[in-house]
Amino acid sequence: MQTNNTTARNNIRVFGTLAVLTASAILAALSIILGKFLSIPIGNSIRIGFENLPIVIASIFFGPVVGGATAVVADIVGCILHGYTINPIITVGALCIGLISGFVYREATKKDKEFISTDNAMHWVKIFFSVIAAYAVGSMVIKSLGLYIAYGTPLQTIIFRVITASISAVIDTTIIWGIMQHKGLMRELRRIIKR
């Protein structure tokens, strides 16, 4: 009987464990702080910030579904807390960043002997490819389109968004790769993932 209850609970959970849910909530809160409160605004609709970094961390470490859920929560709650109007297109862009980064990372590391590898510099490239693919679709295309439709942001700002997203991708990749170099943190993270 306990096996059926355990199986049923595991089937209805998006996050899998309370530890992953807690870590995702912390990452969503960090995304809100970095994106809505500690970013540098340029004009009315452009911000330079690192709001996507916690989302990508959630997606790479816990999977694309968890990353996508973390992104949606961070976007909606962040808009409510900061007084922004919720823009569904921008929320979809955030969702895509969460989904794509985790999916591409899992595909890129599918043949690695260990899911989260820290052994070589080639791993940095795999992380970067995951991050830049997510930013290209979610931020450069979908969020730019959402800003254009909702606020009339000139399409020329897309060039600026491409530059800032590319720089952010390099910085975010380096931070994630640096986190993966911390053996104690990674040991705890693997323990959470395997539960």
C-alpha positions as CSV (number, residue, x, y, z in Angstrom):
1,M,0.0,0.0,0.0
2,Q,2.8,2.4,0.8
3,T,4.3,1.8,-2.6
4,N,1.1,3.0,-4.3
5,N,0.9,6.1,-2.2
6,T,4.6,6.9,-2.9
7,T,4.1,6.4,-6.6
8,A,0.9,8.5,-6.6
9,R,2.7,11.4,-4.7
10,N,5.7,11.2,-7.1
11,N,3.4,11.4,-10.2
12,I,1.6,14.6,-9.1
13,R,4.7,16.5,-8.0
14,V,6.3,18.9,-10.4
15,F,9.3,19.5,-8.1
16,G,9.8,15.9,-6.9
17,T,10.9,16.7,-3.4
18,L,10.4,19.4,-0.8
19,A,14.2,20.2,-1.1
20,V,13.8,20.9,-4.8
21,L,10.7,22.9,-4.2
22,T,12.4,25.0,-1.5
23,A,15.5,25.6,-3.7
24,S,13.3,26.6,-6.6
25,A,11.3,29.1,-4.4
26,I,14.6,30.6,-3.2
27,L,15.8,30.9,-6.8
28,A,12.5,32.5,-7.9
29,A,12.9,35.0,-5.0
30,L,16.4,35.7,-6.1
31,S,15.3,36.2,-9.7
32,I,12.7,38.8,-8.5
33,I,15.3,40.6,-6.5
34,L,17.9,40.6,-9.3
35,G,15.4,41.5,-12.0
36,K,13.0,43.9,-10.5
37,F,14.8,45.6,-7.7
38,L,18.6,45.4,-8.4
39,S,18.5,45.8,-12.2
40,I,19.6,49.0,-14.0
41,P,16.7,50.5,-16.0
42,I,17.4,52.0,-19.4
43,G,14.4,53.9,-20.6
44,N,10.9,52.6,-19.8
45,S,11.1,49.0,-21.0
46,I,14.8,47.9,-20.9
47,R,16.6,46.7,-17.8
48,I,20.1,45.4,-17.4
49,G,20.1,42.7,-14.7
50,F,20.6,39.0,-13.9
51,E,17.1,37.9,-13.4
52,N,17.5,34.9,-15.7
53,L,20.5,33.5,-13.8
54,P,18.5,31.9,-11.0
55,I,16.0,30.5,-13.6
56,V,18.8,28.9,-15.6
57,I,20.3,27.5,-12.4
58,A,17.0,25.9,-11.5
59,S,16.6,24.5,-15.0
60,I,20.1,23.1,-15.3
61,F,20.2,21.6,-11.9
62,F,16.6,20.4,-11.4
63,G,15.3,20.0,-15.0
64,P,13.4,22.1,-17.6
65,V,10.0,21.7,-16.0
66,V,11.2,23.0,-12.7
67,G,13.1,25.8,-14.4
68,G,10.0,26.8,-16.4
69,A,7.8,26.8,-13.3
70,T,10.4,28.8,-11.4
71,A,10.5,31.4,-14.3
72,V,6.7,31.8,-14.4
73,V,6.4,32.2,-10.6
74,A,9.3,34.7,-10.6
75,D,7.8,36.8,-13.5
76,I,4.3,36.9,-12.1
77,V,5.1,37.5,-8.5
78,G,7.8,40.0,-9.4
79,C,5.4,42.0,-11.5
80,I,2.9,42.0,-8.7
81,L,5.4,43.1,-6.1
82,H,6.9,45.8,-8.3
83,G,3.6,47.1,-9.6
84,Y,4.2,46.1,-13.3
85,T,1.3,44.9,-15.4
86,I,1.6,41.2,-16.1
87,N,2.5,40.8,-19.8
88,P,1.6,37.2,-20.9
89,I,4.1,37.3,-23.8
90,I,6.9,38.3,-21.5
91,T,5.8,35.5,-19.1
92,V,6.0,33.0,-22.0
93,G,9.5,34.3,-22.8
94,A,10.5,33.7,-19.2
95,L,9.0,30.2,-19.4
96,C,11.0,29.5,-22.6
97,I,14.2,30.5,-20.8
98,G,13.5,28.0,-18.1
99,L,12.4,25.2,-20.4
100,I,15.0,25.6,-23.1
101,S,18.1,26.0,-20.9
102,G,17.4,22.8,-19.0
103,F,16.4,20.9,-22.1
104,V,19.4,21.9,-24.1
105,Y,21.7,21.2,-21.2
106,R,20.3,17.7,-20.7
107,E,20.7,17.0,-24.4
108,A,24.2,18.3,-24.5
109,T,25.3,16.2,-21.5
110,K,23.3,13.1,-22.3
111,K,26.4,11.1,-23.1
112,D,28.4,12.3,-20.2
113,K,29.0,9.7,-17.5
114,E,27.7,12.1,-14.9
115,F,24.7,14.5,-15.3
116,I,26.4,17.4,-13.7
117,S,30.0,17.2,-14.8
118,T,32.8,19.5,-13.6
119,D,35.8,17.8,-15.2
120,N,36.7,19.9,-18.2
121,A,36.5,23.3,-19.9
122,M,34.3,21.7,-22.6
123,H,31.6,21.6,-20.0
124,W,31.6,25.5,-19.9
125,V,30.8,25.4,-23.6
126,K,27.8,23.1,-23.0
127,I,26.5,25.4,-20.4
128,F,27.0,28.4,-22.6
129,F,25.2,26.8,-25.5
130,S,22.3,26.0,-23.2
131,V,22.1,29.5,-21.8
132,I,22.5,31.3,-25.2
133,A,19.9,29.1,-26.8
134,A,17.4,30.0,-24.0
135,Y,18.3,33.7,-24.1
136,A,18.0,33.8,-27.9
137,V,14.5,32.5,-28.0
138,G,13.1,33.7,-24.6
139,S,14.7,37.1,-24.2
140,M,15.9,38.3,-27.6
141,V,12.8,37.2,-29.6
142,I,9.8,36.6,-27.3
143,K,10.4,39.2,-24.6
144,S,11.3,41.8,-27.3
145,L,8.1,41.0,-29.1
146,G,6.1,41.3,-25.9
147,L,7.7,44.7,-25.2
148,Y,6.9,45.9,-28.8
149,I,3.3,44.7,-28.7
150,A,2.5,46.0,-25.1
151,Y,4.5,49.1,-24.9
152,G,5.5,50.1,-28.5
153,T,9.1,49.6,-27.7
154,P,11.0,50.3,-31.0
155,L,12.3,47.2,-32.7
156,Q,15.8,48.8,-32.8
157,T,16.0,48.0,-29.1
158,I,16.3,44.3,-30.1
159,I,19.9,45.0,-31.1
160,F,20.6,46.3,-27.6
161,R,18.8,43.3,-26.1
162,V,20.9,41.0,-28.2
163,I,24.1,42.6,-26.9
164,T,23.0,42.6,-23.3
165,A,21.7,39.0,-23.5
166,S,25.0,37.8,-25.0
167,I,27.0,39.5,-22.3
168,S,24.7,38.1,-19.7
169,A,25.0,34.6,-21.2
170,V,28.8,34.7,-20.8
171,I,28.6,36.0,-17.2
172,D,25.8,33.6,-16.2
173,T,27.6,30.6,-17.8
174,T,30.8,31.5,-15.9
175,I,28.9,31.8,-12.6
176,I,27.1,28.4,-13.1
177,W,30.4,26.7,-14.1
178,G,32.0,28.3,-11.0
179,I,29.2,26.9,-8.8
180,M,29.9,23.5,-10.3
181,Q,33.5,23.7,-9.3
182,H,32.6,23.8,-5.6
183,K,32.8,20.1,-4.6
184,G,30.9,20.4,-1.3
185,L,28.0,22.3,-2.9
186,M,27.8,19.9,-5.8
187,R,27.8,16.9,-3.4
188,E,24.8,18.3,-1.5
189,L,23.1,19.2,-4.8
190,R,23.5,15.6,-6.1
191,R,22.1,14.4,-2.8
192,I,19.0,16.6,-3.3
193,I,18.6,15.5,-6.9
194,K,18.8,11.8,-6.1
195,R,16.1,11.9,-3.5
